[in-house]
Amino acid sequence: MLHFLKISALTLLAALVLLIIGLNLWGAATLGSHSPQASAKRDGQANRVVMVFGATGSVGDGLLKAALQDPEVTTVYAVTRRLSPRLQAAQAAGQVQVILHEDFTDYRGMEDVLATVNTVLWGLGTTSIGMDPETYRHIHEDFPTAFVAAWLAARKAGPMAFHYVTGMGTGEAESAQWAQAKGRAERRVAEMAEGTGLRTFGHRSVWIRPTDENAHLGTRLLEPLLQPGHLVIRAVDLGRAMLEISARTAELPNGTLIDNRDALEYARVYRQHTGLGEAG
């Protein structure tokens, strides 16, 4: 029996190693569609006012942290149903203006604020595991499209950028309902933005490592195993990539899809010109 358990454990370990190697080979061979232009001009006002959604989640916490650290951001709004430790501390320090909000399909009363917003970092979402498909679709399709409609009703003057974390595997042609819902949302917000001052971006990241405050030993051990294939990005670096793309107002068109390697590259050039170190 003991011998059988040992063989089973070794077989499982070998399978995991092969899986990680295979994923890294796939990522290295296929990821990377957009490279930051070396001579691209940056608009220092493009991220003056940033609004963050989903700031209490593991991804949104990193997006919020990136916005709070950015030297060009003057105002940060967080639209949320509840507070997190980072939101509480930043609110007490006067670094963020928290807007407690319940209905993410209704933004009446926020028109004056929306008229000032340049960049939206949308990390609001939930897992599809065990969730009713219609509820999942409502959260991931109706919520962002309702917001973009309200934002465009309040403001049409650029620079404006909407960054939506959709994840690898998203697409209307995919078989999974979660992928279809997010794919439709990507398309719909891009269609809504046509002819306005808004550019929308779908971030199809692979694995987003939480901030240092929320990372545990398992995530820290897994991160270096996925780096060779560009399969992991830190949540703060994802936020930095979003801010960099927003500032490059003439580089990527409305509706561009950003994969994990793309985001890593934009985060790298962001760190270079800001002097900020590795994201934590």
C-alpha positions as CSV (number, residue, x, y, z in Angstrom):
1,M,0.0,0.0,0.0
2,L,2.8,2.4,0.9
3,H,4.6,1.6,-2.3
4,F,1.4,2.3,-4.3
5,L,0.9,5.7,-2.6
6,K,4.5,6.6,-3.4
7,I,4.1,5.7,-7.0
8,S,0.8,7.6,-7.2
9,A,2.4,10.7,-5.6
10,L,5.4,10.6,-8.0
11,T,3.1,10.1,-11.0
12,L,1.0,13.1,-9.9
13,L,4.1,15.2,-9.4
14,A,5.5,14.3,-12.8
15,A,2.1,15.2,-14.4
16,L,2.1,18.6,-12.7
17,V,5.7,19.3,-13.8
18,L,4.8,18.3,-17.4
19,L,1.7,20.5,-17.3
20,I,3.7,23.5,-16.1
21,I,6.4,23.0,-18.7
22,G,3.7,22.6,-21.4
23,L,1.9,25.8,-20.3
24,N,5.1,27.8,-20.3
25,L,6.1,26.6,-23.8
26,W,2.6,27.5,-25.0
27,G,2.8,30.9,-23.4
28,A,6.2,31.7,-24.7
29,A,5.2,30.7,-28.2
30,T,1.8,32.3,-28.5
31,L,1.5,35.3,-26.1
32,G,2.4,38.8,-27.1
33,S,0.5,40.8,-29.7
34,H,1.4,44.4,-28.9
35,S,4.7,46.0,-28.0
36,P,5.1,49.5,-26.6
37,Q,6.3,51.9,-29.2
38,A,9.7,53.3,-28.3
39,S,8.9,56.8,-29.5
40,A,5.3,57.0,-28.4
41,K,4.1,60.3,-26.9
42,R,2.5,60.2,-23.5
43,D,-0.2,62.5,-22.3
44,G,0.5,63.4,-18.7
45,Q,-3.1,64.3,-18.1
46,A,-4.6,61.1,-19.4
47,N,-4.8,59.5,-16.0
48,R,-5.5,62.6,-14.0
49,V,-8.7,61.2,-12.5
50,V,-9.0,57.4,-12.1
51,M,-12.0,55.4,-11.0
52,V,-11.6,51.8,-9.7
53,F,-14.2,49.1,-9.6
54,G,-13.8,45.9,-7.6
55,A,-11.2,47.4,-5.3
56,T,-12.0,44.9,-2.5
57,G,-11.1,41.9,-4.6
58,S,-7.6,40.4,-5.1
59,V,-7.3,41.9,-8.6
60,G,-9.0,45.2,-7.9
61,D,-6.8,45.7,-4.8
62,G,-3.8,45.7,-7.0
63,L,-5.4,48.1,-9.5
64,L,-6.2,50.5,-6.6
65,K,-2.7,50.2,-5.3
66,A,-1.3,51.1,-8.8
67,A,-3.5,54.1,-9.1
68,L,-2.6,55.4,-5.6
69,Q,1.1,55.1,-6.4
70,D,0.9,56.8,-9.8
71,P,2.6,60.2,-9.8
72,E,0.3,61.6,-12.6
73,V,-2.9,60.6,-10.9
74,T,-4.4,63.5,-8.9
75,T,-7.8,61.9,-7.9
76,V,-8.8,58.3,-7.2
77,Y,-12.4,57.2,-6.9
78,A,-13.4,53.8,-5.7
79,V,-16.9,52.6,-6.4
80,T,-17.7,49.8,-4.1
81,R,-20.2,48.1,-1.8
82,R,-17.9,47.8,1.1
83,L,-14.5,48.8,2.4
84,S,-11.2,46.9,2.5
85,P,-8.2,47.6,4.7
86,R,-6.5,49.5,1.8
87,L,-9.6,51.5,1.1
88,Q,-10.0,52.4,4.7
89,A,-6.4,53.5,5.1
90,A,-6.4,55.5,1.8
91,Q,-9.7,57.1,2.7
92,A,-8.4,58.2,6.1
93,A,-5.3,59.6,4.4
94,G,-7.3,61.5,1.9
95,Q,-5.8,59.5,-1.0
96,V,-9.1,58.0,-2.3
97,Q,-12.7,59.1,-2.5
98,V,-14.9,56.1,-1.8
99,I,-18.3,56.0,-3.4
100,L,-20.5,53.4,-1.6
101,H,-22.7,52.0,-4.3
102,E,-25.2,49.1,-4.5
103,D,-26.7,48.9,-8.0
104,F,-24.0,48.6,-10.6
105,T,-26.5,49.1,-13.4
106,D,-27.7,52.5,-12.1
107,Y,-25.4,55.5,-11.9
108,R,-27.9,58.3,-11.4
109,G,-26.5,61.0,-9.1
110,M,-22.9,60.3,-10.2
111,E,-23.0,62.4,-13.3
112,D,-20.9,65.2,-12.0
113,V,-18.2,62.8,-10.9
114,L,-18.3,60.8,-14.1
115,A,-17.8,64.0,-16.1
116,T,-14.3,64.3,-14.6
117,V,-13.1,60.8,-14.9
118,N,-10.3,60.0,-17.4
119,T,-9.5,56.3,-16.8
120,V,-11.5,53.4,-15.4
121,L,-9.9,50.3,-14.0
122,W,-12.6,47.6,-13.9
123,G,-11.7,44.7,-11.8
124,L,-15.2,43.9,-10.7
125,G,-16.2,40.3,-11.1
126,T,-16.6,36.9,-9.5
127,T,-16.0,33.2,-10.2
128,S,-18.3,31.3,-12.5
129,I,-17.9,28.2,-10.3
130,G,-21.3,27.3,-8.7
131,M,-22.9,30.5,-10.0
132,D,-26.1,30.7,-11.9
133,P,-25.2,31.5,-15.6
134,E,-27.7,34.4,-15.8
135,T,-26.4,36.0,-12.6
136,Y,-22.8,35.7,-13.9
137,R,-23.8,37.2,-17.2
138,H,-25.6,40.1,-15.5
139,I,-22.5,40.9,-13.4
140,H,-19.9,40.6,-16.2
141,E,-21.9,42.0,-19.1
142,D,-24.7,44.2,-17.8
143,F,-22.6,45.9,-15.1
144,P,-19.8,47.2,-17.4
145,T,-22.1,48.1,-20.3
146,A,-24.4,50.1,-18.0
147,F,-21.5,51.9,-16.6
148,V,-20.0,52.8,-20.0
149,A,-23.4,54.1,-21.1
150,A,-23.7,56.3,-18.0
151,W,-20.1,57.5,-18.4
152,L,-20.5,58.4,-22.1
153,A,-23.7,60.3,-21.2
154,A,-21.7,62.4,-18.8
155,R,-18.5,62.8,-20.7
156,K,-17.3,62.3,-24.3
157,A,-14.1,64.3,-24.3
158,G,-10.9,62.4,-24.3
159,P,-8.6,61.3,-23.0
160,M,-10.8,58.5,-21.7
161,A,-9.9,54.8,-21.3
162,F,-11.9,51.8,-20.0
163,H,-9.9,48.8,-18.9
164,Y,-11.8,45.6,-18.2
165,V,-10.2,42.5,-16.7
166,T,-11.8,39.7,-18.7
167,G,-9.1,36.9,-18.5
168,M,-7.6,34.3,-20.9
169,G,-10.1,32.2,-22.7
170,T,-12.6,35.1,-23.1
171,G,-14.5,35.2,-26.4
172,E,-18.0,35.0,-27.9
173,A,-17.0,32.0,-30.0
174,E,-15.9,30.0,-26.9
175,S,-18.0,27.2,-25.6
176,A,-18.0,28.3,-22.0
177,Q,-20.9,30.7,-21.0
178,W,-18.6,32.8,-18.8
179,A,-16.2,33.4,-21.8
180,Q,-19.1,34.3,-24.1
181,A,-20.5,36.8,-21.5
182,K,-17.2,38.6,-21.1
183,G,-16.6,38.5,-24.9
184,R,-19.9,40.1,-25.6
185,A,-19.1,42.8,-23.0
186,E,-15.7,43.5,-24.6
187,R,-17.5,43.9,-28.0
188,R,-20.4,46.0,-26.7
189,V,-18.4,48.5,-24.8
190,A,-16.0,48.9,-27.8
191,E,-19.1,49.5,-30.1
192,M,-20.5,52.0,-27.6
193,A,-17.2,53.9,-27.6
194,E,-16.9,54.3,-31.3
195,G,-16.9,57.9,-32.4
196,T,-16.4,59.2,-28.9
197,G,-13.3,60.2,-26.9
198,L,-13.3,56.7,-25.2
199,R,-11.0,53.8,-25.9
200,T,-11.9,50.4,-24.4
201,F,-9.5,47.5,-23.6
202,G,-10.1,43.9,-22.7
203,H,-7.3,42.5,-20.5
204,R,-7.1,38.7,-21.1
205,S,-4.7,38.0,-18.4
206,V,-3.7,34.4,-17.5
207,W,-3.0,34.4,-13.7
208,I,-2.9,37.6,-11.7
209,R,-0.9,37.4,-8.5
210,P,-2.4,39.3,-5.6
211,T,-0.7,42.1,-3.9
212,D,2.0,41.4,-1.2
213,E,-0.6,42.1,1.4
214,N,-2.9,39.4,0.1
215,A,-0.4,36.9,-1.3
216,H,0.2,33.7,0.6
217,L,3.0,31.2,0.4
218,G,1.4,29.1,-2.3
219,T,1.1,32.1,-4.7
220,R,4.7,33.1,-4.0
221,L,5.9,29.7,-4.9
222,L,3.8,29.4,-8.0
223,E,4.7,32.7,-9.5
224,P,8.3,31.9,-10.6
225,L,7.1,28.6,-12.1
226,L,4.8,30.5,-14.5
227,Q,7.2,33.4,-15.4
228,P,9.1,31.7,-18.2
229,G,5.9,31.5,-20.3
230,H,4.7,35.0,-19.4
231,L,1.7,33.4,-17.7
232,V,1.7,35.5,-14.5
233,I,1.4,39.2,-13.8
234,R,1.2,40.9,-10.5
235,A,-2.0,42.8,-9.9
236,V,-0.2,46.1,-9.3
237,D,1.7,45.6,-12.6
238,L,-1.6,45.0,-14.4
239,G,-2.8,48.3,-13.1
240,R,0.4,50.0,-14.2
241,A,0.1,48.5,-17.6
242,M,-3.4,49.9,-17.9
243,L,-2.3,53.4,-16.8
244,E,0.6,53.2,-19.3
245,I,-1.7,52.3,-22.2
246,S,-4.1,55.1,-21.2
247,A,-1.3,57.6,-21.3
248,R,-0.3,56.5,-24.8
249,T,-3.4,58.0,-26.3
250,A,-2.5,57.5,-30.0
251,E,-0.9,54.0,-29.7
252,L,-3.6,51.4,-29.4
253,P,-7.1,51.8,-30.9
254,N,-10.4,51.3,-29.2
255,G,-11.3,47.7,-28.7
256,T,-7.8,46.4,-28.4
257,L,-7.4,43.1,-26.5
258,I,-4.4,42.9,-24.2
259,D,-2.9,39.5,-23.3
260,N,-0.6,38.7,-20.4
261,R,2.7,39.3,-22.2
262,D,1.4,42.6,-23.6
263,A,0.6,43.8,-20.1
264,L,4.0,42.7,-18.8
265,E,5.7,44.8,-21.5
266,Y,3.6,47.9,-20.8
267,A,4.2,47.5,-17.1
268,R,7.9,47.3,-17.7
269,V,8.1,50.6,-19.7
270,Y,5.8,52.2,-17.0
271,R,8.4,51.3,-14.3
272,Q,11.2,52.6,-16.5
273,H,9.8,56.1,-16.9
274,T,8.3,56.5,-13.4
275,G,11.3,55.0,-11.5
276,L,8.9,52.8,-9.5
277,G,10.4,49.4,-8.6
278,E,8.9,45.9,-8.9
279,A,5.3,45.7,-8.0
280,G,4.4,44.2,-4.8
